Amino acid sequence: MNTKELKRSVLYIAAFAAFITPFMGASVNLALPSIGEELGASARQLNWVVTAYLLGTAVFMLPFGRLGDILGRKKIFMFGLILFTLTTSCVLFTHNISSFLVFRVLQGISSAMIFGTSMAIITSVFPPGERGRAMGINITAVYAGLSSGPFLGGLLTEYFGWRSIFAFLVPVSAAAAWLTYRKIKTEWSEARGEKLDIPGSVLLGGGLVLSILGFSRIPGITGIVLIVSGLLLIIVFFLYERRASFPLLNINLLVSNKAFSFSNLAAMIHYAATSGIGFFMSLYLQYLKGLDARTAGLVIMTQPIVMALFSIPAGKLSDRKNPGHIASAGIAFTSTGIFALTFIQQSTSLFYITGILAFIGLGYALFSSPNSNAIMSSVEKKHLGVASGMLGTMRMIGQTTSLGIAMMLISLNLGDEAINPSNYDQLLKTIRTGLIIFAIICIPAIFASLARNKKLNKH
């Protein structure tokens, strides 16, 4: 296979795979009321439907990125698609919320295998001058999944039930695995012969699990203890990594490579400020505005459609201009949009909501592709899997934190009550409080991105 054919195959297959899990996430958000009704789930358990998946992904993203560097990125990527196909098939046969959550964790692990290696594969194939455009196309596929998820997911849920979402994904993910096996004949493993840092993986994973469990139990003392324990484990992880022979995360990348560290910090904060919006808006539109799943999906898909439209132009621009400047502007747009959304009431017009979601989508597009380009272009080839895994981990930590904040607010205001007209006032209060917190979180992301800009200008 010549270089041109390899580039084309990698781009198409990575984009195909990139579509799958965002589509599932956006679809499941719209199906939450239906899932809750059929499986008898409380508001807190519905939040875990989303969080369990993110937690499984966050814990395993960096280990699988590193394992891709050692054993081969294509291999981990393909097995991730196979595992996703199998676990998604299992969801079709679950009839209680506990088993459903177990399969959601397994889906998250399979997604860690896919996204912990996909950006590294793209970076391995495309040189710096073409990399931003390639990443823009890949991220556009992510946003295509996000934009079509609410509409198609709402449609499937409305007419065929929520299980049809997972039934749709089984052949799609199986086809992606088959195409990977048939079309990509090259393997990348620049760190072959090195060892996976298992103690480091356990410390990081344990820290993330305890922290997220703690969020779900606030304001009780158990929640505080779990969060503190989780943070301590993460601190121990960083101390251990400085002495490890084959570290899961090369601390020098964070200490000496400021472009890498500040770009990842900006990514984590940005995702922490934005990932809970879809969850809140799904509940707002279906409960407080009384929309059906299909119509709510049409409203929510405004944001990812705008993301998809502007991601490739933003990626191309980051090949020619300082990606930090573009990403910083994106964060400012996002922060402004979230702040405008904090004023919603039950009577707020759908026109206002749609316009604000579109504005947030523009900010997201201006941030994501350029920021990914900055991260992946700042490391050596043997660290590409770690960089890809780190980017994915920051995204998942941010998303999990965002859902953790939503879970904490729901626990405080609604507890284990099912959502019904008697607690709609509390639901609106919860949503508005969450959006205010998200708007505030965006502010340090702007400073992190601006600090990174100074470093990028030197390269």
Beta strands, then each sheet from edge to edge (+ up, - down):
end
